[in-house]
Amino acid sequence: MNGTGGMPGSRSIVVEENFPHSPEVIWRALTDGALIARFLMPPTGFRPVAGTRFTFQTKAAGAWDGTIHCEVLEVVPNKRFSYSWKGGDDANTGYGSRLDTVVTWTLAPTTQGTRLRLVHSGFDLPRNETAYANMSGGWKTVVPRISPLLDDVQQAPDEGEQ
């Protein structure tokens, strides 16, 4: 993960985790709205199709209503999935300041399963300092929460894409 050092510029959060499951199993957890709700937040209007716009809802602050606006940017089944992550308001400082970032999940098969790499990029410092600090810790908690879902996914019959 990048350190901020209080310097202006764009920063990214990077979290990697190894799972003893195939990329296909992890892919399903990342692209199924009901499963996303279990490890992150419930998405509204989500489909794993490029161009799909969807939202997450979090705590409101100041002039921001707490809605995170997302758009699916890239879908490479079992390999790479990315979406925009935008929210906040220009009138806010600290929590709820304007945020225009991208979340990218990359899956790489390993001899023991899959390496999952999350990159949340585009934090504009110092404006997004609070979001960067909060989400740096948040993603470190969220990514491991995928693990308990994977045994359920592996045992469930494949219902195809939504």
Rosetta silent file (secondary structure, phi, psi, omega in degrees, C-alpha in Angstrom):
SEQUENCE: MNGTGGMPGSRSIVVEENFPHSPEVIWRALTDGALIARFLMPPTGFRPVAGTRFTFQTKAAGAWDGTIHCEVLEVVPNKRFSYSWKGGDDANTGYGSRLDTVVTWTLAPTTQGTRLRLVHSGFDLPRNETAYANMSGGWKTVVPRISPLLDDVQQAPDEGEQ
SCORE:     score description
SCORE:     0.000 S_00000001
   1 L     0.000  143.563  179.134    0.000    0.000    0.000 S_00000001
   2 L   -74.698  140.708  171.172    1.227    3.483   -0.752 S_00000001
   3 L   -85.747  154.014 -177.659    2.101    5.764    2.128 S_00000001
   4 L   -94.343  -43.230 -179.420    0.704    9.263    1.942 S_00000001
   5 L    57.646   14.366  179.125    3.271   11.307    3.786 S_00000001
   6 L    71.583    7.385 -177.364    0.869   14.237    3.405 S_00000001
   7 L   -86.313  142.104  178.027    2.077   14.799   -0.162 S_00000001
   8 L   -69.096  156.165  177.616   -0.372   15.817   -2.890 S_00000001
   9 E   137.138 -175.873 -178.937   -1.086   13.443   -5.755 S_00000001
  10 E   -96.542  135.819 -179.778   -3.019   10.311   -6.622 S_00000001
  11 E  -125.671  158.517  177.308   -2.830    7.262   -4.367 S_00000001
  12 E  -128.620  148.923  171.579   -4.045    3.681   -4.572 S_00000001
  13 E  -101.184  132.421  178.923   -4.997    1.110   -1.981 S_00000001
  14 E  -127.460  126.835  176.743   -3.714   -2.384   -2.738 S_00000001
  15 E  -131.977  129.586  177.276   -4.810   -5.506   -0.856 S_00000001
  16 E  -122.014  144.455  179.902   -3.792   -9.045   -1.854 S_00000001
  17 E  -147.715  140.145  175.308   -5.084  -12.300   -0.452 S_00000001
  18 E   -99.932  136.269  179.483   -4.541  -15.942   -1.392 S_00000001
  19 E  -125.906  142.059  178.924   -7.520  -18.284   -1.389 S_00000001
  20 L   -84.892   44.944 -178.883   -7.525  -22.101   -1.753 S_00000001
  21 L  -133.151  159.734 -179.936  -10.292  -21.864   -4.363 S_00000001
  22 L   -71.990  158.244  174.706  -10.383  -21.666   -8.137 S_00000001
  23 H   -56.530  -34.362 -179.240  -10.682  -18.309   -9.930 S_00000001
  24 H   -62.282  -38.978  179.613  -14.186  -19.367  -11.045 S_00000001
  25 H   -68.452  -45.433  179.931  -15.381  -19.671   -7.439 S_00000001
  26 H   -66.244  -39.792  178.042  -13.911  -16.304   -6.430 S_00000001
  27 H   -55.373  -44.669 -179.392  -15.274  -14.707   -9.607 S_00000001
  28 H   -61.358  -40.567  178.395  -18.781  -15.736   -8.645 S_00000001
  29 H   -63.197  -34.806 -177.743  -18.373  -14.116   -5.208 S_00000001
  30 H   -80.534  -18.124 -172.445  -17.205  -10.875   -6.860 S_00000001
  31 H  -122.686   13.899  176.560  -19.954  -10.765   -9.496 S_00000001
  32 L  -112.187  117.291 -175.161  -23.065  -11.980   -7.667 S_00000001
  33 H   -54.400  -40.653 -179.986  -25.013   -9.126   -6.061 S_00000001
  34 H   -65.561  -35.619  179.103  -26.257  -11.243   -3.140 S_00000001
  35 H   -75.616  -38.343  176.444  -22.701  -12.365   -2.348 S_00000001
  36 H   -57.827  -41.067  179.638  -21.286   -8.831   -2.714 S_00000001
  37 H   -59.917  -30.585 -177.363  -23.865   -7.739   -0.122 S_00000001
  38 H   -77.696  -27.837 -179.980  -22.447  -10.312    2.311 S_00000001
  39 H  -109.727  -16.292 -177.115  -18.832   -9.099    2.206 S_00000001
  40 L  -125.384  -87.846  176.685  -19.149   -5.409    1.223 S_00000001
  41 L  -155.236  156.138  176.703  -22.560   -3.685    0.972 S_00000001
  42 L   -67.701  124.250  175.058  -25.787   -4.487   -0.865 S_00000001
  43 L   -86.148  148.792  176.357  -25.561   -3.142   -4.420 S_00000001
  44 E  -114.169  123.375  178.425  -28.649   -1.699   -6.113 S_00000001
  45 L    82.757   15.268 -174.950  -29.046   -2.275   -9.853 S_00000001
  46 L   -77.365  137.344  166.520  -25.899   -4.412  -10.113 S_00000001
  47 L  -147.717  139.860 -179.186  -25.138   -6.726  -13.043 S_00000001
  48 L   -79.622   59.444 -177.065  -21.626   -7.864  -14.024 S_00000001
  49 L  -130.637  127.708  179.505  -21.952   -6.321  -17.498 S_00000001
  50 L   -51.843  134.827  179.902  -19.774   -3.469  -18.803 S_00000001
  51 L    94.376  -14.052  178.868  -21.705   -0.209  -18.801 S_00000001
  52 L   -68.755  130.202  176.234  -24.092   -1.229  -16.011 S_00000001
  53 E  -100.384  136.572  179.160  -24.604    1.554  -13.482 S_00000001
  54 E  -148.279  171.499 -178.861  -25.308    0.613   -9.874 S_00000001
  55 E  -134.229  158.094  165.936  -25.081    2.105   -6.393 S_00000001
  56 E  -119.668  155.465  177.122  -24.049    1.325   -2.850 S_00000001
  57 E  -121.889  127.488  177.433  -25.454    3.229    0.124 S_00000001
  58 L  -130.262 -170.150 -176.646  -23.332    4.240    3.108 S_00000001
  59 L   -66.749  128.163  177.743  -23.481    6.839    5.873 S_00000001
  60 L   -71.028  157.218  178.001  -24.429   10.315    4.661 S_00000001
  61 E  -154.046  126.263  176.262  -22.295   13.321    5.588 S_00000001
  62 L    53.974 -125.802 -177.713  -22.906   17.030    5.121 S_00000001
  63 L   -79.585   -4.119 -178.928  -23.993   17.759    1.555 S_00000001
  64 E   -98.137  132.486 -177.925  -23.448   14.110    0.499 S_00000001
  65 L   -82.870   -0.028  178.209  -26.373   11.677    0.739 S_00000001
  66 L    88.397    3.494  179.781  -24.083    8.642    1.180 S_00000001
  67 E   -83.530  129.339  174.150  -24.726    7.193   -2.284 S_00000001
  68 E  -101.979  117.602 -178.712  -21.730    5.635   -4.029 S_00000001
  69 E   -94.127  127.442 -177.342  -22.294    5.710   -7.794 S_00000001
  70 E  -127.755  155.054  171.737  -20.602    2.929   -9.735 S_00000001
  71 E  -140.628  130.336  177.659  -20.346    1.802  -13.345 S_00000001
  72 E   -66.774  122.902 -176.881  -18.956   -1.541  -14.475 S_00000001
  73 E  -100.997  -37.279 -175.348  -15.903   -0.701  -16.583 S_00000001
  74 E  -148.113  135.715  177.595  -14.320   -4.057  -17.395 S_00000001
  75 E  -134.264  106.173  173.749  -15.419   -7.684  -17.213 S_00000001
  76 E  -119.979   96.610 -171.112  -12.904  -10.390  -18.113 S_00000001
  77 L   -46.992  132.007  176.990  -14.471  -13.550  -16.657 S_00000001
  78 L    65.828   10.057 -178.905  -12.398  -15.279  -13.980 S_00000001
  79 L  -131.421  -51.891 -171.929   -9.550  -12.753  -14.466 S_00000001
  80 E  -151.383  136.332 -178.715  -10.396   -9.070  -14.027 S_00000001
  81 E  -143.665  125.720  179.813  -13.382   -7.004  -12.912 S_00000001
  82 E  -138.982  151.653  177.574  -13.438   -3.226  -12.428 S_00000001
  83 E  -149.732  151.784  175.601  -15.936   -0.502  -11.691 S_00000001
  84 E   -72.620  156.738 -179.228  -15.919    3.208  -10.977 S_00000001
  85 E  -141.041   99.435 -173.777  -16.558    4.314   -7.375 S_00000001
  86 E  -125.162  141.345  178.489  -17.803    7.902   -7.131 S_00000001
  87 E  -171.207 -165.896  178.390  -19.398    9.821   -4.317 S_00000001
  88 L    79.029 -175.863 -178.422  -19.114   12.719   -1.968 S_00000001
  89 E  -147.263  144.115 -179.541  -19.773   16.376   -2.548 S_00000001
  90 L   -60.931  -25.401 -178.801  -17.547   19.352   -3.337 S_00000001
  91 L   -75.710  -14.665 -177.445  -18.982   21.199   -0.308 S_00000001
  92 L   -91.896  147.183  167.679  -17.616   18.564    2.089 S_00000001
  93 L  -119.640  154.294 -176.412  -14.149   18.338    3.550 S_00000001
  94 L    70.241 -136.898 -179.441  -12.916   15.171    5.221 S_00000001
  95 L   -61.062  129.612  178.585  -15.506   12.391    5.200 S_00000001
  96 L    91.542    7.116  175.534  -17.850   12.842    2.254 S_00000001
  97 E   -70.609  160.839 -177.764  -15.535   14.953    0.091 S_00000001
  98 L   -55.811  130.351 -178.231  -15.810   14.444   -3.697 S_00000001
  99 E  -131.829  130.102  179.533  -14.385   11.043   -4.675 S_00000001
 100 E  -137.785   92.124 -170.675  -13.807    9.756   -8.230 S_00000001
 101 E  -131.519  176.875  178.788  -11.980    6.405   -8.072 S_00000001
 102 E  -133.599  134.621  175.233  -11.827    2.928   -9.637 S_00000001
 103 E  -105.601  125.958  179.597  -11.993   -0.487   -7.933 S_00000001
 104 E  -127.514  126.211  175.639  -10.235   -3.307   -9.795 S_00000001
 105 E  -106.318  127.324  177.795  -10.249   -6.969   -8.786 S_00000001
 106 E  -123.019  132.521 -179.934   -7.642   -9.205  -10.466 S_00000001
 107 E  -113.418  131.697  178.272   -7.572  -12.990  -10.098 S_00000001
 108 E  -131.369  122.586  178.467   -4.456  -15.053  -10.802 S_00000001
 109 E   -64.474  143.688  174.901   -4.387  -18.842  -10.494 S_00000001
 110 E  -126.950  173.017  178.870   -1.698  -20.276   -8.223 S_00000001
 111 L   -66.096  -21.224 -178.034   -0.645  -23.843   -7.496 S_00000001
 112 L  -111.373    9.180  179.728   -2.695  -23.688   -4.286 S_00000001
 113 E   146.733 -116.290 -175.917   -5.733  -21.758   -5.527 S_00000001
 114 E  -145.435  138.811  170.459   -6.032  -18.094   -6.504 S_00000001
 115 E   -96.724  123.339  177.361   -4.366  -14.820   -5.632 S_00000001
 116 E  -103.925  127.218  179.523   -6.927  -12.021   -5.422 S_00000001
 117 E  -121.436  123.488  175.471   -5.604   -8.491   -5.817 S_00000001
 118 E  -106.064  129.641  172.209   -7.755   -5.455   -5.118 S_00000001
 119 E  -125.296  118.399  174.640   -6.586   -2.044   -6.307 S_00000001
 120 E  -108.748  105.350 -170.128   -8.722    0.958   -5.391 S_00000001
 121 E  -111.760  159.971  172.728   -7.087    3.777   -7.352 S_00000001
 122 E    99.531   16.063  176.665   -7.525    7.483   -7.910 S_00000001
 123 E   -71.703  117.881 -177.995   -7.531    8.973   -4.411 S_00000001
 124 E   -91.370  107.435 -178.936   -6.683   12.639   -4.944 S_00000001
 125 E   -95.666  141.532   12.026   -4.642   13.861   -1.973 S_00000001
 126 L   -88.662   -8.982 -175.475   -5.027   15.932    0.082 S_00000001
 127 L   -52.969  -43.029 -176.033   -8.752   16.241   -0.843 S_00000001
 128 L   -98.524   21.091 -178.076   -9.411   12.477   -0.366 S_00000001
 129 H   -54.713  -45.163 -178.905   -7.081   11.994    2.624 S_00000001
 130 H   -65.496  -46.433  179.052   -9.938   10.936    4.940 S_00000001
 131 H   -62.233  -41.996  179.744  -11.437    8.510    2.420 S_00000001
 132 H   -61.486  -46.267 -179.134   -7.997    7.078    1.652 S_00000001
 133 H   -65.257  -47.294 -179.087   -7.222    6.515    5.334 S_00000001
 134 H   -64.295  -44.663 -175.774  -10.651    5.047    6.142 S_00000001
 135 H   -76.399  -25.426  174.750  -10.828    2.836    3.080 S_00000001
 136 H   -58.524  -47.309  176.671   -7.241    1.610    3.446 S_00000001
 137 H   -71.733  -36.743 -178.503   -8.277   -0.033    6.693 S_00000001
 138 H   -62.354  -47.656  179.876  -11.720   -0.905    5.385 S_00000001
 139 H   -64.054  -32.375  177.320  -10.532   -2.911    2.383 S_00000001
 140 H   -65.350  -23.128  176.029   -8.111   -4.833    4.629 S_00000001
 141 H   -88.910  -40.106 -175.639  -11.202   -5.970    6.545 S_00000001
 142 H   -67.052  -48.256 -173.768  -13.506   -6.484    3.539 S_00000001
 143 H   -58.287  -46.192  177.375  -11.251   -8.675    1.377 S_00000001
 144 H   -63.956  -20.940  178.798  -10.784  -11.426    4.015 S_00000001
 145 H   -70.596  -10.081  175.864  -14.586  -11.494    4.516 S_00000001
 146 H   -70.855  -35.009 -173.542  -14.827  -13.075    1.059 S_00000001
 147 H   -51.917  -49.912 -178.816  -13.221  -16.275    2.356 S_00000001
 148 H   -63.069  -21.634  179.989  -16.172  -17.648    4.387 S_00000001
 149 H   -76.775  -25.685 -168.478  -18.443  -17.236    1.352 S_00000001
 150 H   -67.008  -34.672  177.000  -16.276  -19.321   -0.944 S_00000001
 151 H   -65.969  -37.647  176.129  -17.156  -22.736    0.505 S_00000001
 152 H   -64.123  -42.932 -179.793  -20.848  -21.877    0.023 S_00000001
 153 H   -63.438  -43.800 -177.128  -20.162  -20.770   -3.558 S_00000001
 154 H   -63.455  -35.418 -177.776  -18.153  -23.904   -4.295 S_00000001
 155 H   -83.465  -22.374 -178.494  -20.938  -26.175   -3.055 S_00000001
 156 L   -75.747  144.148  175.543  -23.749  -24.289   -4.773 S_00000001
 157 L   -66.567  147.449  179.623  -24.656  -25.307   -8.331 S_00000001
 158 L   -72.148  118.933 -178.474  -23.592  -22.781  -10.941 S_00000001
 159 L   -96.542    7.491 -179.421  -26.674  -20.760  -11.808 S_00000001
 160 L    80.224  176.982 -179.597  -24.959  -18.877  -14.617 S_00000001
 161 L   -73.669  151.987  179.226  -24.422  -15.142  -14.864 S_00000001
 162 L   -74.068    0.000    0.000  -27.082  -12.799  -13.595 S_00000001
